[in-house]
Amino acid sequence: MTLTLYTYDWLPEFPRGFVRDIRVRWILEELGRDYQVKTVPTQPKSDAHRAMQPFAQVPVIQDDGMTLFESGAIMMHLAEGTALLPEARKAEVAQWVFAALNTIEVAGSHWINLVLAERMPEVFGPVPAPAVIAHAREGLATRLAALENVVSKKEWLAGEFSVGDLAMIDVLRVLDAEGMLTECPELGAFVRRGTGRPAFKRAMADHMAHWTAADEARAVASPA
């Protein structure tokens, strides 16, 4: 049975390339699994969407009769029994998935949301004080420095390329786009190793093609 991946029907330009369905697309490409994409409305949120994902977020998958949300849970589920989550290193790989989502992404999202509030307060809320942004950046930089030390000693986080690397690299991509890896050359190289993989390139091409098609459909539905 073909896996179904749900993402939004349309989004504005600024989050494209970073919507978390890219993580699912990437791991599916690494595994060579076929999948189809369906959409849920960005706004207003639908009851059908909430029935699959109580917080009305994406991604969501339906796989062999099971509906699953949260990108980390989806990645771990898909990696199970594959070379991306080898039995001999399962706990070690899992710790890096959790480190990506709990240690780096939490701190990174906090800082980025403050930066975006400064740029787009109409979307992201009141403009924070500069000292608040600086404090969040300092906390994030401390975590990135620790991770920089780890990746300076190895190509991948737990032996061969794994779901732990995939999760961490996708989290770091967002920070890299905001200039946070400028002082972390090893992390920058780590991100480039991951995003240079053919599976990532295919996933990103499909991810961006989805938004192009969404723009075209929107233009047809509401011509100028």
N, C-alpha and C positions, 0 to 999 in steps of 0.2 A: 504494500500500500504506500503511495507516494506521500511523503511528509508535506504538511502545509505550514507555511510560515506567514504569520500575520504582521503587517506593519501599517503605518498610517497611509491614508489615501492621498494626502498632500501635506507639505510643510513649506514654509518660506525658505529662502536661500541659506540663512546662517547656520542651521543645524545639519544641513545635508553633508553627508560624508561621515557623520558622527552619530547618527541615530543607531541605537543598539541592535537593530536587526542585522547590522553589518557583522557583528560577532557570530551570529548564527549562520549567516551566509558563508563566512570565512571557514568555520569549522566544517560545514557541509561540503564545501569545495575541497578542503583537505582530505576529507573522507571519501570523496567521490560519490556522494549520495544525491540522488535526484530529489527535487522538491518543487513545489509550486508556491506562488505568492498570492495571498488574498489580503484585502485591506479592511481597515476599520476607519470610520470617520474621525478626523482630528477634533472637530467641533461641529455640532454638539456631540458629546459622548453618548453612545448608544447602549441600550439594555443588553443587546447581544454581546457587545464588547465586554461589559461588566460581568456578564455571565461567565466569560472565559478568564477575565483578569479583573479582580474586584477593584483595582485602583485605576482601571481604564488606561493602562500604559501598553507599550510594546517593548520587546517582541513577545509573541505568544506562538507556540507551535501545537499542532495536533499530529501525533505520531503513533500509529498502530493503536488507535482508539483512546489514547491518553492526551489530555490537554495539559500543557505545562507553560508556566510563565516564570519570569525572572531570568535574565540572561545567564547568570551563573549556574542556576539549576539546569537550564537548557544545555549549556556547554558540558556540564558534568554528565548529564544523561546521554548526550550524543557521543561523548568520548569513551564511555564505559565499554570495555572489551575491545578497545582499539589501541593502536600504537601511541595515540595521544594521551592515554591514561594507562600505562603499562602496569600490570599487577605488581611487579616487583618494586615499583616506585610510586604506587598509588597515593599513599599518604603524603609523600614529599611533593608530588605534583599538586595534590589538592591544597596543600598549605599555600602554594603560590597563587592558586586561583583565589583563595580567600584573602591573601595579602593584597592582591590586585584590587579586589572589590571593596575590602574593608579598611585597609590601611592607606593605600594610595588614592583610590577613587573617592573615598569619603572626604579626605583632606583636599583633593583636587577639585571636587565639585563645589565644596564650600567656597574656596577661593574664586573659582570661575564664576559662580553665581553672584558674588560680590562685584567682580569686574563687569559682568554683564548688566548688573543693576546700575552701575555707573554709566554704562553706554546706553542702555535702553530701559530707563526706570518705568516707562509705561508698560513694559512687559514683565520685568524682573523685580519690581518693587522699589522702595525708597532708596535714594543714593546713600551708600554707607560713608562714614567718615574715612578719610585716607588712612588713619591709624588702624582702623579695623581691617581694611584691605591688606595693609602692610603686615599686620599680625598674622593673618591667615596665610599670606605668602611665606612668611618666615617659618611657620609650622610645616607647611608643605615642603619647603626647601630642605628642612632637616630630614624628612622622610626620603626625599629624592637622593640626598647625599648618601644615606645609608644604602639605598638600592644601587646607586652608582658604584659603591664599593663592591657589592656582590657581583654585578655583571662585568666588572673590570677583570674578574678572574676566570670567567667562563663564557662560552658562546651562548648557551641556553641555561635556563635556571635550574633544571633538574636532569642533567644528562642530555639526551636527544630532545629535539623540539617537541613540545607537549602542549596540552590545553592550558597549562600554567603560563607558558610563554604567550600564547594567543591572547589570553585574558589580560595579562600585564601590558602587552604591546598595544592593545586597543585602548586601554586606559591612558597610557603614556602618549598616544597620538594626539589626544585632545590637549594635553599640557604642552606638547611640542608645538602645536599650532598657535599657542598663546605665548610662546617664547620661554617657557619654564625650563627647557632642557639646554638652554644656551651654555650654562655653566656645568653641564653634565654630559660631556662628549661620549662617554661610554654608553649612557642611556640612549643618546641620539643614534649611535651606531647600532645598538640593540633594536631600536625601532626600525631602522632602515633594513636590517637583516630580515625582520619579520614581514615588513610591507613589500619587500622585494620578492617574496615567495609567489610563485605563479597562482596559487590558490587565493591569496589575498587580492592579487590584481584582478582575477576573475570576479571575486566577490564584490570588490569596489566598483567595477564596471557595471555589474548588474544593479547594484545599489543606486548608483547615479542615474542609470538608464530608467529606473523606476520613477525618479522625480521628474525626469524629462518628459516621460509619458504622462505623468500626472499634470504637468503644466499644459501639455497639449490637450488633454481631455478637459481641463478647466477652461481653456481658451475656446474650445468648441461649445461647451455648455453655456459660457457667458461671453459671447463675442463682444469686442469693443464697439 
